[in-house]
């Protein structure tokens, strides 16, 4: 009987979290307690920032209603290319920091990028346009939760993040992609859907959260349900940045030719600046060792997990 009740309860909760009233409010299907906790913490961080700096006078963030925005020239192009070359060198010599591709051959990971590539990758976050856009999104201080880096490879396979999906991160979180190589449709630019289309696909029943429900042929689903199929991608140069709300529908795309090298930062709201938080956490080395993992229920907890691992959350 307890097992039956638990199954029924989970079924009801899943239906609630996939109802328009729920996902249109939170843009995810996290449990209510997590969404409420992150929303409250974001509000507290905003209030603390305003007490410190005054009211934030910035336009609305594009990420509030769209999937991503491109920032040109956030990082020196020559340095970005040099880091791409360094990744190539690390791969050639089979450095221990390299995570070999899985059987699908879609990507190679680089462990602890601030250590194995260089900590001046953090200069990306000091670019005025990056600071302005992150502040417009958070309306508060923010912190780096983790950093990963990987190289996308030409492959005819499609699995995991290379299928159409929406992630299930709590609200008031976002990612930053630092492009180390030229990114086009041919070299594997990520494809995304805007808010309007994401919500339309969800109303028609497509969420793409679990592996079993993901597809590479979302255009076929669109035809069946009378939906528009209009994915978007950004053409980026080395040193450009994409800010990204990963809860909208999107998919990684394998290059048709060449490679795609990126460094990915995940951000959460915070009570102090990301630089101050790095000091509190023990410096960039400690932060670089933080691995992609399910986020804590309480975003106010910032304890560092001193482990190393691979780029398991890619897009």
C-alpha positions as CSV (number, residue, x, y, z in Angstrom):
1,X,0.0,0.0,0.0
2,X,2.7,2.6,0.8
3,X,4.4,1.9,-2.5
4,X,1.1,2.3,-4.4
5,X,0.4,5.6,-2.6
6,X,3.9,6.8,-3.4
7,X,3.4,5.9,-7.1
8,X,0.0,7.7,-7.2
9,X,1.4,10.8,-5.4
10,X,4.4,11.0,-7.8
11,X,2.1,10.7,-10.8
12,X,-0.1,13.5,-9.5
13,X,2.9,15.7,-8.8
14,X,4.3,15.1,-12.2
15,X,1.0,16.0,-13.9
16,X,0.9,19.2,-11.8
17,X,4.5,20.2,-12.7
18,X,3.8,19.6,-16.4
19,X,0.7,21.8,-16.3
20,X,0.8,25.2,-18.1
21,X,0.1,27.1,-14.9
22,X,3.2,25.6,-13.3
23,X,5.8,25.6,-16.1
24,X,4.8,29.0,-17.5
25,X,5.5,30.4,-14.0
26,X,8.8,28.6,-13.4
27,X,10.0,27.5,-16.8
28,X,10.9,24.2,-15.3
29,X,9.4,21.1,-13.7
30,X,11.4,21.2,-10.5
31,X,9.5,20.4,-7.3
32,X,7.6,23.3,-5.8
33,X,9.8,23.6,-2.7
34,X,13.0,24.0,-4.8
35,X,11.4,26.6,-7.0
36,X,10.0,28.5,-4.0
37,X,13.4,28.4,-2.2
38,X,15.4,29.7,-5.3
39,X,12.8,32.4,-5.9
40,X,12.9,33.5,-2.3
41,X,16.7,33.5,-2.3
42,X,16.9,35.5,-5.5
43,X,14.6,38.1,-3.9
44,X,16.8,38.2,-0.8
45,X,19.9,38.7,-3.0
46,X,18.3,41.5,-4.9
47,X,17.2,43.3,-1.7
48,X,20.8,42.9,-0.3
49,X,22.3,44.3,-3.6
50,X,19.9,47.3,-3.5
51,X,20.8,48.1,0.1
52,X,24.4,48.1,-1.0
53,X,24.3,49.7,-4.4
54,X,20.8,51.3,-4.8
55,X,18.1,50.3,-7.2
56,X,19.4,48.5,-10.4
57,X,18.5,50.8,-13.3
58,X,18.9,48.4,-16.3
59,X,16.6,47.2,-19.1
60,X,14.9,43.8,-18.9
61,X,17.3,40.9,-19.5
62,X,16.7,39.2,-22.8
63,X,16.9,35.9,-20.9
64,X,13.6,36.7,-19.2
65,X,11.7,36.0,-22.3
66,X,14.1,34.4,-24.8
67,X,16.6,31.6,-24.7
68,X,20.0,33.3,-25.3
69,X,21.8,36.5,-26.2
70,X,25.2,37.0,-27.9
71,X,27.9,39.3,-26.5
72,X,30.6,40.1,-29.0
73,X,34.3,40.4,-28.0
74,X,34.0,39.6,-24.3
75,X,37.4,37.8,-24.3
76,X,40.4,38.5,-26.5
77,X,40.1,36.6,-29.7
78,X,43.8,35.7,-29.8
79,X,43.7,34.2,-26.3
80,X,40.5,32.3,-27.2
81,X,42.3,30.7,-30.2
82,X,45.4,30.0,-28.0
83,X,43.2,28.1,-25.6
84,X,41.7,26.1,-28.4
85,X,45.2,25.3,-29.6
86,X,46.1,24.2,-26.0
87,X,43.1,21.9,-25.9
88,X,44.4,20.3,-29.1
89,X,47.8,19.9,-27.6
90,X,46.4,18.3,-24.5
91,X,44.4,15.9,-26.6
92,X,47.4,15.0,-28.7
93,X,49.6,14.1,-25.8
94,X,46.7,12.3,-24.0
95,X,47.0,14.5,-20.9
96,X,45.3,13.1,-17.8
97,X,43.0,16.1,-17.8
98,X,41.4,14.9,-21.0
99,X,38.1,13.0,-20.8
100,X,37.9,10.7,-23.8
101,X,34.8,10.7,-25.9
102,X,32.1,8.2,-25.2
103,X,31.0,5.6,-27.8
104,X,28.9,8.2,-29.6
105,X,32.1,10.2,-30.3
106,X,30.3,13.5,-29.7
107,X,32.7,15.4,-27.4
108,X,35.9,15.4,-25.5
109,X,35.9,17.0,-22.0
110,X,38.7,18.9,-20.2
111,X,38.9,18.5,-16.4
112,X,39.3,21.6,-14.2
113,X,39.6,24.2,-17.0
114,X,40.8,27.0,-14.7
115,X,43.8,24.8,-13.8
116,X,44.4,23.0,-17.0
117,X,43.7,25.8,-19.4
118,X,44.2,29.0,-17.4
119,X,42.6,31.1,-14.7
120,X,42.5,34.2,-16.9
121,X,39.4,32.6,-18.4
122,X,37.7,34.5,-15.5
123,X,38.5,37.7,-17.3
124,X,35.5,36.9,-19.4
125,X,33.3,37.9,-16.4
126,X,35.1,41.3,-16.1
127,X,34.0,42.4,-19.6
128,X,31.6,45.3,-19.1
129,X,29.0,43.9,-21.4
130,X,29.1,40.6,-19.7
131,X,28.8,42.2,-16.3
132,X,25.9,44.4,-17.5
133,X,24.0,41.4,-18.9
134,X,24.5,39.2,-15.9
135,X,23.4,42.1,-13.6
136,X,20.4,42.7,-15.8
137,X,19.4,39.0,-15.4
138,X,20.1,38.6,-11.7
139,X,19.5,42.1,-10.4
140,X,22.0,41.1,-7.7
141,X,25.4,39.6,-7.1
142,X,25.9,36.2,-8.6
143,X,28.4,33.4,-8.2
144,X,30.0,30.7,-10.3
145,X,28.6,27.3,-9.4
146,X,30.8,25.3,-11.7
147,X,32.9,25.6,-14.8
148,X,33.4,22.9,-17.5
149,X,35.1,22.9,-21.0
150,X,34.7,20.5,-23.9
151,X,35.3,20.1,-27.6
152,X,32.4,19.0,-29.9
153,X,33.5,16.6,-32.6
154,X,32.0,15.7,-36.0
155,X,29.7,12.7,-35.5
156,X,26.6,11.2,-37.1
157,X,25.3,10.1,-33.8
158,X,22.8,12.0,-31.7
159,X,22.3,11.3,-28.0
160,X,21.7,13.0,-24.7
161,X,22.2,16.8,-25.1
162,X,22.4,16.4,-28.9
163,X,18.6,15.6,-28.9
164,X,16.0,18.3,-28.4
165,X,15.5,18.9,-24.7
166,X,14.9,21.4,-21.9
167,X,16.9,21.2,-18.7
168,X,15.4,21.2,-15.3
169,X,17.4,23.9,-13.4
170,X,15.7,26.0,-10.7
171,X,14.7,29.6,-11.7
172,X,17.2,32.5,-11.5
173,X,20.1,30.4,-12.9
174,X,21.8,30.7,-16.2
175,X,24.9,29.6,-18.2
176,X,27.6,31.4,-20.1
177,X,29.3,29.9,-23.1
178,X,32.8,31.3,-23.9
179,X,33.5,30.4,-27.5
180,X,37.1,29.5,-28.2
181,X,36.5,28.7,-31.9
182,X,34.4,30.1,-34.7
183,X,30.9,28.8,-34.2
184,X,28.5,28.4,-37.2
185,X,25.8,25.9,-38.3
186,X,28.6,24.0,-40.0
187,X,30.9,23.9,-36.9
188,X,28.2,22.9,-34.5
189,X,26.3,26.0,-33.2
190,X,23.8,25.1,-30.6
191,X,20.2,25.4,-31.7
192,X,17.6,27.0,-29.4
193,X,13.8,27.8,-29.3
194,X,12.4,31.0,-27.9
195,X,10.0,31.2,-25.0
196,X,6.9,31.3,-27.2
197,X,7.8,28.2,-29.1
198,X,9.1,26.3,-26.0
199,X,5.7,26.8,-24.3
200,X,3.8,25.8,-27.4
201,X,5.7,22.5,-27.7
202,X,5.1,21.8,-24.0
203,X,1.4,22.4,-24.4
204,X,1.5,19.9,-27.2
205,X,3.2,17.4,-24.9
206,X,7.0,17.7,-25.7
207,X,9.3,18.4,-22.8
208,X,12.4,16.4,-23.7
209,X,13.6,16.2,-20.1
210,X,14.2,12.5,-19.9
211,X,16.3,10.6,-22.3
212,X,13.4,8.3,-23.3
213,X,11.3,11.2,-24.5
214,X,13.9,13.2,-26.5
215,X,14.1,13.3,-30.3
216,X,16.3,14.7,-32.9
217,X,13.3,15.2,-35.2
218,X,11.4,17.9,-33.5
219,X,10.4,19.2,-36.9
220,X,8.4,16.0,-37.4
221,X,6.7,16.6,-34.0
222,X,5.9,20.2,-35.1
223,X,4.2,19.0,-38.3
224,X,2.1,16.5,-36.5
225,X,0.9,19.1,-34.0
226,X,0.6,22.1,-36.3
227,X,3.4,24.0,-34.6
228,X,6.0,26.3,-36.1
229,X,9.6,24.9,-36.3
230,X,11.9,27.9,-36.2
231,X,15.1,27.0,-34.2
232,X,17.7,29.7,-33.9
233,X,21.5,29.8,-33.6
234,X,24.2,32.4,-33.2
235,X,27.3,32.7,-35.4
236,X,30.0,33.4,-32.9
237,X,33.7,34.3,-33.2
238,X,36.5,33.3,-30.8
239,X,36.1,35.4,-27.7
240,X,32.4,35.9,-28.1
241,X,30.0,34.9,-25.3
242,X,26.5,33.4,-25.3
243,X,24.3,33.9,-22.2
244,X,21.8,31.1,-22.0
245,X,18.7,30.0,-20.1
246,X,19.0,26.3,-20.3
247,X,15.4,25.6,-19.4
248,X,14.1,26.6,-22.9
249,X,14.2,23.9,-25.6
250,X,17.6,23.5,-27.2
251,X,20.0,21.0,-28.6
252,X,23.8,20.6,-29.1
253,X,24.7,20.1,-32.7
254,X,27.7,18.0,-33.9
255,X,30.0,19.9,-36.3
256,X,29.7,18.9,-40.0
257,X,33.4,19.9,-40.2
258,X,36.0,21.2,-37.9
259,X,35.5,21.4,-34.1
260,X,33.7,23.6,-31.5
261,X,35.6,24.5,-28.3
262,X,33.7,26.1,-25.4
263,X,34.1,26.9,-21.7
264,X,30.8,26.9,-19.8
265,X,30.0,28.7,-16.6
266,X,26.9,28.1,-14.5
267,X,25.7,31.0,-12.3
268,X,23.4,31.3,-9.3
269,X,22.3,34.5,-7.5
270,X,24.5,35.3,-4.5
271,X,24.9,37.7,-1.6
272,X,28.4,38.7,-2.5
273,X,30.3,39.2,-5.8
274,X,31.6,36.2,-7.7
275,X,35.1,37.3,-7.0
276,X,34.5,37.6,-3.2
277,X,32.8,34.2,-3.3
278,X,35.9,32.7,-5.0
279,X,38.0,34.0,-2.1
280,X,35.6,32.5,0.4
281,X,35.6,29.2,-1.4
282,X,39.4,29.0,-1.4
283,X,40.3,30.5,-4.8
284,X,39.9,29.6,-8.4
285,X,41.5,26.1,-8.0
286,X,38.8,25.1,-5.6
287,X,36.1,26.4,-7.9
288,X,37.6,24.7,-10.9
289,X,37.3,21.4,-9.1
290,X,33.6,21.8,-8.6
291,X,31.8,19.4,-10.9
292,X,28.5,19.6,-12.7
293,X,26.0,17.9,-10.3
294,X,22.4,18.4,-9.2
295,X,22.1,21.8,-7.6
296,X,21.5,21.9,-3.8
297,X,18.0,22.4,-2.6
298,X,19.1,25.6,-0.8
299,X,21.1,28.0,-3.0
300,X,22.3,29.8,0.0
301,X,24.6,26.9,0.8
302,X,27.9,27.4,-1.1
303,X,30.2,24.7,0.3
304,X,32.7,23.5,-2.2
305,X,32.9,19.9,-3.1
306,X,36.6,19.1,-3.5
307,X,36.4,16.5,-6.3
308,X,37.3,16.5,-10.0
309,X,35.3,15.2,-12.9
310,X,34.2,15.7,-16.4
311,X,31.9,17.9,-18.4
312,X,28.8,15.7,-18.0
313,X,26.3,18.5,-18.6
314,X,26.8,19.8,-22.1
315,X,24.8,21.7,-24.7
